[in-house]
Amino acid sequence: MRFYLAPMEGITGYVYRKTYQELFHNVDKYFIPFVEPHQKRDFNAKELNEISRENNQGYCVPQILTNQAEGFLRTAQALAEQGYEEVNLNLGCPSGTVVAKGKGAGFLEYPEKLDLFLRKIFASAPCRISIKTRIGRYEPEEFGRLLEIYRQYPLEELIIHPRSREDYYAGTPNWPVFAEALRCSEDTAKMLRCSEDTAKMLRCSEDTARMLRCSEDTAEMPRYGREEMGKSQEGSLRRQGTWPVCYNGDIFSAADYKRLLTAFPTLSTVMLGRGIIGNPCLIDEIKAADRLENGWEQEKDPVSGFKKDQHPGRDWDKIREFHDLIYQRYQETLSGDRPLLFKMKDLWCYLGSLYPGQEKQIKKLKKVQKKGEYEILAGNIFNIL
C-alpha cells in the first residue's frame, strides 16, 4: 500500500510536511496545498516558501486551483522550472468562496467546460497531471459523466474523495460510486495488458516471416499489423486513460483502514488527511495492526500502559516530539504570539481527539493569547500519559 498526505490549507504547509517526514518516514507522496495562478506577478514569498525544493523533503506534488487553462499551464510551467515532474488539479475543495467562483468542487457543476479545460491542459502541459476530485457538485449521480470525461485523458492518477460538494464532510463516503471508478481503472489495466500481449504476438509473427523467408509482400503484412494496430490500440488506451485510482476519505483508525481494504482488496493507494493530522502515528498503527494479524506481537508500553490490542504502533513520545518540533519551527518562521498560536490552535482542533478526558484543558488552550500560557497547558495535556 502507498500512503499519501492530503493537502490541507493552513495546516499541512512546508513546516508540517518537513517535520513529519523527518520523524515518521512513511508517506510516499506529499501534496502541497493549492496555489492559484497569478496574471500580473510570479509566486509571492509565502508561495515560494511552500514550493521551494529546500523545504520539501520526500516526493512532493504541488496542487493548482483554477478553472482557466491558460493560468493552469502558466503555473505548471513555473513549477516544472522549479523541478516538479507532477502537478495536481484541485477539483475537490468544498470551500464556499472557492465553489462560488466555479473552482475546486464548484468546477464539477460544468462538465462540458471541464472537458474543454482538460483537453487544453493535457495538450500542452510541461509535466504529468493528477486530479483530486469529489464525485459531484450536488449529487453522486453526477460522477458517471465526470468519470466518462476523466477516462479520456492520460492522468497520472485519479484521487477520489467519494462525497459531493454538498456533502462537505458530513455523512459517510459513497463507496458504491468509488467502486465503479476502481472497476473502470482495473478494466483499463486489463486492456493495456491485452494490448501488450497482442504486440508480442505480432512481433512473433514478424520473426516467423523472416525465418520462413517469405516474399516481400507477405513479410510486410505483419509489419503493417504491428505498427498500425499498435498505434491504434495505444491511442485508444490513452483516450480512455490508464490511470490508477487513489482513495481519500474518513480513514481515522486502523479499523477504518481494514474495512476499506476488506471492501476494496485490490486498492493500492490511500490518501490520508484529517486522520493523520489528528493522529500523526496513524500510518504506523495501520502497519502495526497488519503485523498483528500476521502473528507479530508488541509488548505492553511501559509508559502509557496500553496493551497491544489498544494502540499498537502509537508512540506517545514521538507525538509530543512532533508537536514540540513544529512549535519550535513556527516560532522561527512566524513573527509574534498571535500567528504562532493561531497555527497551533488549528493543529489542536484535530490533535485533541487523541486525548479524551482533556476537553476542558484543550478548550482553555484554544483561548490563550500568550505563548507562555500555551506551553503550560500543552505540557499538562501531554503529561497525562
QUICOR-V813000 format. One record per residue. N is the residue number from 0. RES is the residue in one small letter. BURIAL is + if it has 16 or more other C-alpha atoms within 10 Angstrom, else -. D_CENTER is the distance of its C-alpha to the mean C-alpha in Angstrom with 1 decimal. Layout:
n=N res=RES burial=BURIAL d_center=D_CENTER
n=N res=RES burial=BURIAL d_center=D_CENTER
This chain:
n=0 res=m burial=- d_center=13.3
n=1 res=r burial=- d_center=10.3
n=2 res=f burial=+ d_center=8.2
n=3 res=y burial=+ d_center=5.0
n=4 res=l burial=+ d_center=5.7
n=5 res=a burial=+ d_center=4.6
n=6 res=p burial=+ d_center=7.2
n=7 res=m burial=+ d_center=10.4
n=8 res=e burial=- d_center=13.4
n=9 res=g burial=- d_center=16.3
n=10 res=i burial=+ d_center=14.9
n=11 res=t burial=+ d_center=12.1
n=12 res=g burial=+ d_center=14.3
n=13 res=y burial=+ d_center=15.6
n=14 res=v burial=+ d_center=18.0
n=15 res=y burial=+ d_center=15.6
n=16 res=r burial=+ d_center=13.3
n=17 res=k burial=+ d_center=16.5
n=18 res=t burial=+ d_center=18.2
n=19 res=y burial=+ d_center=15.6
n=20 res=q burial=+ d_center=15.5
n=21 res=e burial=- d_center=19.3
n=22 res=l burial=- d_center=19.8
n=23 res=f burial=- d_center=17.4
n=24 res=h burial=- d_center=16.3
n=25 res=n burial=+ d_center=14.0
n=26 res=v burial=+ d_center=10.4
n=27 res=d burial=+ d_center=9.8
n=28 res=k burial=+ d_center=7.3
n=29 res=y burial=+ d_center=7.1
n=30 res=f burial=+ d_center=6.0
n=31 res=i burial=+ d_center=9.4
n=32 res=p burial=+ d_center=10.5
n=33 res=f burial=+ d_center=12.1
n=34 res=v burial=+ d_center=15.5
n=35 res=e burial=- d_center=18.0
n=36 res=p burial=+ d_center=20.6
n=37 res=h burial=- d_center=24.0
n=38 res=q burial=- d_center=27.2
n=39 res=k burial=- d_center=29.7
n=40 res=r burial=- d_center=28.1
n=41 res=d burial=- d_center=25.6
n=42 res=f burial=+ d_center=22.8
n=43 res=n burial=- d_center=24.4
n=44 res=a burial=- d_center=24.7
n=45 res=k burial=- d_center=21.8
n=46 res=e burial=- d_center=19.4
n=47 res=l burial=- d_center=21.0
n=48 res=n burial=+ d_center=20.4
n=49 res=e burial=+ d_center=16.7
n=50 res=i burial=+ d_center=16.4
n=51 res=s burial=- d_center=19.3
n=52 res=r burial=- d_center=18.7
n=53 res=e burial=- d_center=21.0
n=54 res=n burial=- d_center=18.7
n=55 res=n burial=+ d_center=15.6
n=56 res=q burial=+ d_center=16.0
n=57 res=g burial=+ d_center=13.9
n=58 res=y burial=- d_center=11.6
n=59 res=c burial=+ d_center=10.1
n=60 res=v burial=+ d_center=8.9
n=61 res=p burial=+ d_center=10.6
n=62 res=q burial=+ d_center=9.8
n=63 res=i burial=+ d_center=13.1
n=64 res=l burial=+ d_center=14.6
n=65 res=t burial=+ d_center=17.7
n=66 res=n burial=+ d_center=19.8
n=67 res=q burial=+ d_center=22.2
n=68 res=a burial=+ d_center=21.8
n=69 res=e burial=+ d_center=24.1
n=70 res=g burial=+ d_center=22.1
n=71 res=f burial=+ d_center=18.8
n=72 res=l burial=+ d_center=20.7
n=73 res=r burial=+ d_center=22.5
n=74 res=t burial=+ d_center=19.5
n=75 res=a burial=+ d_center=17.8
n=76 res=q burial=+ d_center=21.1
n=77 res=a burial=- d_center=21.3
n=78 res=l burial=+ d_center=17.9
n=79 res=a burial=+ d_center=19.1
n=80 res=e burial=- d_center=22.3
n=81 res=q burial=- d_center=20.5
n=82 res=g burial=- d_center=19.3
n=83 res=y burial=+ d_center=15.8
n=84 res=e burial=+ d_center=15.5
n=85 res=e burial=+ d_center=12.3
n=86 res=v burial=+ d_center=11.3
n=87 res=n burial=+ d_center=8.9
n=88 res=l burial=+ d_center=10.9
n=89 res=n burial=+ d_center=10.4
n=90 res=l burial=+ d_center=12.2
n=91 res=g burial=+ d_center=11.1
n=92 res=c burial=+ d_center=12.7
n=93 res=p burial=+ d_center=15.7
n=94 res=s burial=- d_center=17.8
n=95 res=g burial=- d_center=21.4
n=96 res=t burial=- d_center=22.2
n=97 res=v burial=+ d_center=19.2
n=98 res=v burial=+ d_center=20.0
n=99 res=a burial=- d_center=23.7
n=100 res=k burial=- d_center=23.2
n=101 res=g burial=+ d_center=21.6
n=102 res=k burial=+ d_center=18.2
n=103 res=g burial=+ d_center=14.7
n=104 res=a burial=+ d_center=15.5
n=105 res=g burial=+ d_center=19.1
n=106 res=f burial=+ d_center=18.8
n=107 res=l burial=+ d_center=18.5
n=108 res=e burial=+ d_center=22.1
n=109 res=y burial=- d_center=23.3
n=110 res=p burial=+ d_center=22.3
n=111 res=e burial=- d_center=25.1
n=112 res=k burial=- d_center=24.1
n=113 res=l burial=+ d_center=20.5
n=114 res=d burial=+ d_center=21.9
n=115 res=l burial=- d_center=24.1
n=116 res=f burial=+ d_center=21.4
n=117 res=l burial=+ d_center=19.3
n=118 res=r burial=- d_center=22.6
n=119 res=k burial=+ d_center=23.4
n=120 res=i burial=+ d_center=20.2
n=121 res=f burial=+ d_center=19.9
n=122 res=a burial=- d_center=23.6
n=123 res=s burial=- d_center=23.4
n=124 res=a burial=+ d_center=20.0
n=125 res=p burial=+ d_center=20.6
n=126 res=c burial=+ d_center=17.3
n=127 res=r burial=+ d_center=14.7
n=128 res=i burial=+ d_center=12.6
n=129 res=s burial=+ d_center=9.4
n=130 res=i burial=+ d_center=9.0
n=131 res=k burial=+ d_center=7.1
n=132 res=t burial=+ d_center=10.2
n=133 res=r burial=+ d_center=12.4
n=134 res=i burial=+ d_center=15.3
n=135 res=g burial=+ d_center=18.0
n=136 res=r burial=+ d_center=19.7
n=137 res=y burial=+ d_center=22.4
n=138 res=e burial=- d_center=22.5
n=139 res=p burial=+ d_center=20.5
n=140 res=e burial=- d_center=23.2
n=141 res=e burial=+ d_center=21.8
n=142 res=f burial=+ d_center=19.0
n=143 res=g burial=- d_center=21.5
n=144 res=r burial=- d_center=22.3
n=145 res=l burial=+ d_center=18.8
n=146 res=l burial=- d_center=18.0
n=147 res=e burial=+ d_center=21.3
n=148 res=i burial=+ d_center=20.2
n=149 res=y burial=+ d_center=16.9
n=150 res=r burial=+ d_center=18.9
n=151 res=q burial=+ d_center=21.1
n=152 res=y burial=+ d_center=18.7
n=153 res=p burial=+ d_center=17.5
n=154 res=l burial=+ d_center=13.7
n=155 res=e burial=+ d_center=11.8
n=156 res=e burial=+ d_center=9.6
n=157 res=l burial=+ d_center=9.1
n=158 res=i burial=+ d_center=6.2
n=159 res=i burial=+ d_center=8.8
n=160 res=h burial=+ d_center=9.7
n=161 res=p burial=+ d_center=13.3
n=162 res=r burial=+ d_center=15.2
n=163 res=s burial=+ d_center=17.2
n=164 res=r burial=+ d_center=17.4
n=165 res=e burial=- d_center=20.8
n=166 res=d burial=+ d_center=19.4
n=167 res=y burial=- d_center=17.4
n=168 res=y burial=- d_center=16.5
n=169 res=a burial=- d_center=19.8
n=170 res=g burial=- d_center=20.9
n=171 res=t burial=- d_center=18.9
n=172 res=p burial=+ d_center=16.0
n=173 res=n burial=- d_center=17.7
n=174 res=w burial=+ d_center=17.5
n=175 res=p burial=- d_center=20.2
n=176 res=v burial=+ d_center=18.4
n=177 res=f burial=+ d_center=15.2
n=178 res=a burial=- d_center=17.9
n=179 res=e burial=- d_center=19.2
n=180 res=a burial=+ d_center=16.1
n=181 res=l burial=+ d_center=15.8
n=182 res=r burial=- d_center=19.5
n=183 res=c burial=+ d_center=19.5
n=184 res=s burial=+ d_center=17.1
n=185 res=e burial=+ d_center=19.3
n=186 res=d burial=- d_center=22.4
n=187 res=t burial=+ d_center=21.4
n=188 res=a burial=+ d_center=20.9
n=189 res=k burial=- d_center=24.4
n=190 res=m burial=+ d_center=25.8
n=191 res=l burial=+ d_center=24.5
n=192 res=r burial=- d_center=26.3
n=193 res=c burial=- d_center=29.3
n=194 res=s burial=+ d_center=29.4
n=195 res=e burial=- d_center=29.4
n=196 res=d burial=- d_center=32.2
n=197 res=t burial=+ d_center=34.1
n=198 res=a burial=+ d_center=33.9
n=199 res=k burial=- d_center=35.3
n=200 res=m burial=- d_center=38.1
n=201 res=l burial=+ d_center=39.0
n=202 res=r burial=+ d_center=39.2
n=203 res=c burial=- d_center=41.5
n=204 res=s burial=+ d_center=43.6
n=205 res=e burial=+ d_center=44.1
n=206 res=d burial=- d_center=45.0
n=207 res=t burial=- d_center=47.5
n=208 res=a burial=+ d_center=49.0
n=209 res=r burial=- d_center=49.7
n=210 res=m burial=- d_center=51.2
n=211 res=l burial=- d_center=53.6
n=212 res=r burial=- d_center=54.5
n=213 res=c burial=- d_center=54.1
n=214 res=s burial=- d_center=55.4
n=215 res=e burial=- d_center=53.4
n=216 res=d burial=- d_center=52.6
n=217 res=t burial=- d_center=51.4
n=218 res=a burial=+ d_center=49.3
n=219 res=e burial=- d_center=47.6
n=220 res=m burial=- d_center=46.5
n=221 res=p burial=+ d_center=43.8
n=222 res=r burial=+ d_center=42.6
n=223 res=y burial=- d_center=42.3
n=224 res=g burial=+ d_center=40.5
n=225 res=r burial=+ d_center=38.0
n=226 res=e burial=- d_center=37.2
n=227 res=e burial=- d_center=37.3
n=228 res=m burial=+ d_center=35.8
n=229 res=g burial=+ d_center=33.0
n=230 res=k burial=- d_center=32.2
n=231 res=s burial=- d_center=32.4
n=232 res=q burial=+ d_center=30.0
n=233 res=e burial=- d_center=27.5
n=234 res=g burial=- d_center=27.5
n=235 res=s burial=- d_center=27.2
n=236 res=l burial=+ d_center=24.1
n=237 res=r burial=+ d_center=22.4
n=238 res=r burial=- d_center=23.3
n=239 res=q burial=+ d_center=21.9
n=240 res=g burial=+ d_center=18.7
n=241 res=t burial=+ d_center=17.9
n=242 res=w burial=+ d_center=14.1
n=243 res=p burial=+ d_center=12.3
n=244 res=v burial=+ d_center=10.5
n=245 res=c burial=+ d_center=7.4
n=246 res=y burial=+ d_center=8.3
n=247 res=n burial=+ d_center=7.2
n=248 res=g burial=+ d_center=10.4
n=249 res=d burial=+ d_center=13.3
n=250 res=i burial=+ d_center=13.0
n=251 res=f burial=+ d_center=15.4
n=252 res=s burial=+ d_center=17.6
n=253 res=a burial=+ d_center=18.4
n=254 res=a burial=- d_center=20.4
n=255 res=d burial=- d_center=17.5
n=256 res=y burial=+ d_center=15.6
n=257 res=k burial=+ d_center=19.0
n=258 res=r burial=- d_center=19.6
n=259 res=l burial=+ d_center=16.3
n=260 res=l burial=- d_center=17.3
n=261 res=t burial=- d_center=20.8
n=262 res=a burial=- d_center=19.9
n=263 res=f burial=- d_center=17.7
n=264 res=p burial=- d_center=19.1
n=265 res=t burial=- d_center=17.8
n=266 res=l burial=+ d_center=14.1
n=267 res=s burial=- d_center=12.7
n=268 res=t burial=+ d_center=8.9
n=269 res=v burial=+ d_center=7.5
n=270 res=m burial=+ d_center=4.6
n=271 res=l burial=+ d_center=7.2
n=272 res=g burial=+ d_center=8.3
n=273 res=r burial=+ d_center=12.0
n=274 res=g burial=+ d_center=12.8
n=275 res=i burial=+ d_center=12.4
n=276 res=i burial=+ d_center=13.9
n=277 res=g burial=+ d_center=16.7
n=278 res=n burial=+ d_center=17.2
n=279 res=p burial=+ d_center=16.2
n=280 res=c burial=+ d_center=17.7
n=281 res=l burial=+ d_center=15.7
n=282 res=i burial=+ d_center=14.3
n=283 res=d burial=+ d_center=17.9
n=284 res=e burial=+ d_center=19.3
n=285 res=i burial=+ d_center=17.4
n=286 res=k burial=- d_center=18.8
n=287 res=a burial=+ d_center=22.2
n=288 res=a burial=+ d_center=22.5
n=289 res=d burial=- d_center=22.0
n=290 res=r burial=- d_center=24.7
n=291 res=l burial=- d_center=26.9
n=292 res=e burial=- d_center=26.9
n=293 res=n burial=- d_center=28.0
n=294 res=g burial=- d_center=30.9
n=295 res=w burial=- d_center=29.6
n=296 res=e burial=- d_center=31.3
n=297 res=q burial=- d_center=30.4
n=298 res=e burial=- d_center=33.4
n=299 res=k burial=- d_center=33.8
n=300 res=d burial=- d_center=32.3
n=301 res=p burial=- d_center=35.5
n=302 res=v burial=- d_center=34.1
n=303 res=s burial=- d_center=32.2
n=304 res=g burial=- d_center=34.3
n=305 res=f burial=- d_center=31.5
n=306 res=k burial=- d_center=32.2
n=307 res=k burial=+ d_center=29.8
n=308 res=d burial=- d_center=29.1
n=309 res=q burial=- d_center=28.0
n=310 res=h burial=+ d_center=25.3
n=311 res=p burial=+ d_center=25.0
n=312 res=g burial=+ d_center=22.7
n=313 res=r burial=+ d_center=22.9
n=314 res=d burial=+ d_center=24.5
n=315 res=w burial=+ d_center=25.9
n=316 res=d burial=- d_center=27.2
n=317 res=k burial=- d_center=23.9
n=318 res=i burial=+ d_center=22.4
n=319 res=r burial=- d_center=25.4
n=320 res=e burial=- d_center=25.1
n=321 res=f burial=+ d_center=21.6
n=322 res=h burial=+ d_center=22.8
n=323 res=d burial=- d_center=25.9
n=324 res=l burial=+ d_center=24.3
n=325 res=i burial=+ d_center=21.9
n=326 res=y burial=+ d_center=25.0
n=327 res=q burial=- d_center=27.0
n=328 res=r burial=- d_center=24.7
n=329 res=y burial=+ d_center=24.4
n=330 res=q burial=+ d_center=28.2
n=331 res=e burial=- d_center=28.3
n=332 res=t burial=- d_center=26.1
n=333 res=l burial=- d_center=27.2
n=334 res=s burial=- d_center=30.8
n=335 res=g burial=- d_center=32.5
n=336 res=d burial=- d_center=31.9
n=337 res=r burial=- d_center=30.5
n=338 res=p burial=- d_center=27.2
n=339 res=l burial=+ d_center=26.8
n=340 res=l burial=+ d_center=27.4
n=341 res=f burial=- d_center=25.3
n=342 res=k burial=+ d_center=22.2
n=343 res=m burial=+ d_center=23.3
n=344 res=k burial=+ d_center=24.2
n=345 res=d burial=- d_center=20.8
n=346 res=l burial=+ d_center=19.5
n=347 res=w burial=+ d_center=22.2
n=348 res=c burial=- d_center=21.3
n=349 res=y burial=- d_center=18.7
n=350 res=l burial=+ d_center=20.4
n=351 res=g burial=+ d_center=23.6
n=352 res=s burial=- d_center=22.7
n=353 res=l burial=- d_center=23.3
n=354 res=y burial=- d_center=26.9
n=355 res=p burial=- d_center=28.7
n=356 res=g burial=- d_center=32.2
n=357 res=q burial=- d_center=31.4
n=358 res=e burial=- d_center=30.7
n=359 res=k burial=- d_center=33.7
n=360 res=q burial=- d_center=32.9
n=361 res=i burial=+ d_center=29.4
n=362 res=k burial=- d_center=30.9
n=363 res=k burial=- d_center=33.4
n=364 res=l burial=+ d_center=30.8
n=365 res=k burial=+ d_center=29.0
n=366 res=k burial=- d_center=32.4
n=367 res=v burial=+ d_center=33.5
n=368 res=q burial=- d_center=34.3
n=369 res=k burial=- d_center=35.2
n=370 res=k burial=- d_center=33.1
n=371 res=g burial=- d_center=36.0
n=372 res=e burial=- d_center=35.8
n=373 res=y burial=+ d_center=32.0
n=374 res=e burial=- d_center=32.5
n=375 res=i burial=- d_center=35.2
n=376 res=l burial=+ d_center=33.3
n=377 res=a burial=+ d_center=30.1
n=378 res=g burial=- d_center=32.4
n=379 res=n burial=- d_center=34.1
n=380 res=i burial=+ d_center=31.0
n=381 res=f burial=- d_center=29.9
n=382 res=n burial=- d_center=33.5
n=383 res=i burial=- d_center=33.7
n=384 res=l burial=- d_center=32.5
